[in-house]
Structures are given as structure tokens and as C-alpha cells.
Amino acid sequence: MRRHSLQVKEKPCVAAPAMNTEMWTHPLTSPQLSTLAGFFPPGGFTLVPPSSKRLACGTVGIGALASPSSIAAAVDSHLRPGKAARKSSMKAALVRLARERFEASRAAQQGGELAAPISPSPGAVIGRVLALPVVAAALAAAPGPPSAAVYDLGAGDGRWLTAIAKAFGVRCVGVEIDAGRLRACRERIEREGLGGLCEVREQSVFEEVEGMEDASVVVMYLFRDAMAQMAELMKRRRRSVVVVSVGFKLPGFIWDADVIEGAIRAYVYKIDRTEPMAAGS
């Protein structure tokens, strides 16, 4: 790209990086990708995240080049930029990422390794996060049913939803787009008798933004590009919220606490909106 003039920004760009997991999760990688995206107008830059598998270095994790079909789908979204095509492409990408996260986790467990940052959250991480004063205080002060106090974006098998509902008795809403994980989540909710407190919806996490405005706690297990979009949405919130982000930091925010268990790290942010926001902000 350095060989091209700045007129390159007039044409769309699809970037499909590939690297070691440590490089992908390094704090410098996200700013560099943001700088690259900044050369292009809104909608002109598409990042196809690396996939998760056993890498050349022998570890299991995220960093492998995305599949040819995934890259082709991203290119196709620029060639056919209609609304329906974009929505279909986003849904397909989210399904693929959810499936890769699950498959990599299963492969890592079989190999005796922890596939951070795409492994399901261990129970120890969930328990320690819920015991943090900033999280416990937010949940204790949250409104009771029928108001939804907690949203879990990328709910997986529902372990965060059910743990919070059992511990604090608040209503929890999960968002999951992968059919297999959605089924597992609903089965867990039914098995634990929490149907009155827990609900999981089959949709993109970005389709639930308006609904979670009143949430006291938001749990996220999203990839880096989705986290960047979610950070912008959090900056526009009008109400205070506690955010629990598993695996990836929330760009532009400083975490108040964190929990590390093995190779899994959860970041906790208290986003205060104690002062009225300016009109139009």
C-alpha cells in the first residue's frame, strides 16, 4: 500500500492480516489498524479478522489468514454494496467467527492448551469478576425484572447469563448469532430453571444497541474490530454502565479492574455519565 499515492483512499480497501496470536493481541496492533482505516472514507475499509487454528508456531489461537471464502465475501460486499448484501455479509462473518472461536476452543482443550483469547470464559473468571466491588455494586443496584439489567453480547453457551441471574436475581438478555451456541445457551437456561430471568436472542450484537441503553452491566466477548465499533457506541451512551470485556480491551477507555485466570483476561470498565450531556451530543 505504501507504493500507492494517497489517491488510494478513493477506492475501497479489504485488509486480511495474518500473524501470531501475541502479535494480533499486542496493544500496538489495534492503533495501527485504526490508522490504516483512517485513510479511507466511512465504509471504505473492511477488516477481515484472522481465523483461529493451530498456527505455524505450534500454538492454538487467533492469527491465521482468513479463509478464501471469507475474504471473497468481504470483497463482494464492496462490489455489491446494497443494504441486503452488507447485512448478509456481516451475519455470515459473525457466524464464521463464532464457529471458529468454538472450534479452536475445542481443539485446544483436546490438546491440553488454553486457546486464549477465543476460549469460553472459565467459571473461575466469571466468579471473580462478579465478586469485584464495581460489578457487584452495579448488579445490586440494578432494577429488578422485568427490566433487563444485563446484556451479554456474544452469549455463547450462556454461562455468564445464568451465573449473574442466579447470584443477583436480575433479568439478563443474551445476544448470539451462531445456531449451535444459541441452542446450547437456551438448553442451559432451561436446565437451570432460569427461563423467568434469562433470555437469549438470535441476532447481531449491533442490532441490540438501542435495547441495552438502560442496562446496568454489559458483558462482551467480541473480536477487536467489533470492540472498536462498540467503543464508539459506548461513548455516546447517556447512562452509566459497567462493561465487562473478555479477551480484548475497549479502545479509548481505561479499565478500572481486571481478572486474569490462566491465559484469559477480563477487563472491567465503569463508564460514568453523571453529568448531563450537551444537546446534540
HELIX and SHEET records of a PDB file:
HELIX    1   1 LEU A    6  GLU A   10  5                                   5    
HELIX    2   2 THR A   21  TRP A   24  1                                   4    
HELIX    3   3 THR A   29  ALA A   37  1                                   9    
HELIX    4   4 PRO A   68  LEU A   79  1                                  12    
HELIX    5   5 LYS A   83  GLN A  110  1                                  28    
HELIX    6   6 GLY A  123  ALA A  131  1                                   9    
HELIX    7   7 PRO A  133  ALA A  140  1                                   8    
HELIX    8   8 ARG A  159  PHE A  168  1                                  10    
HELIX    9   9 ALA A  179  ARG A  191  1                                  13    
HELIX   10  10 VAL A  205  GLU A  208  5                                   4    
HELIX   11  11 GLU A  210  ASP A  214  5                                   5    
HELIX   12  12 ARG A  224  LYS A  235  1                                  12    
SHEET    1   A 2 CYS A  13  ALA A  15  0                                        
SHEET    2   A 2 PHE A  45  LEU A  47  1                                        
SHEET    1   B 2 SER A  51  ARG A  54  0                                        
SHEET    2   B 2 VAL A  60  ALA A  64 -1                                        
SHEET    1   C 7 CYS A 198  GLU A 202  0                                        
SHEET    2   C 7 ARG A 171  GLU A 176  1                                        
SHEET    3   C 7 ALA A 148  LEU A 153  1                                        
SHEET    4   C 7 VAL A 217  MET A 220  1                                        
SHEET    5   C 7 VAL A 241  VAL A 246  1                                        
SHEET    6   C 7 ILE A 264  ILE A 271 -1                                        
SHEET    7   C 7 ALA A 257  GLU A 261 -1                                        
END                                                                             
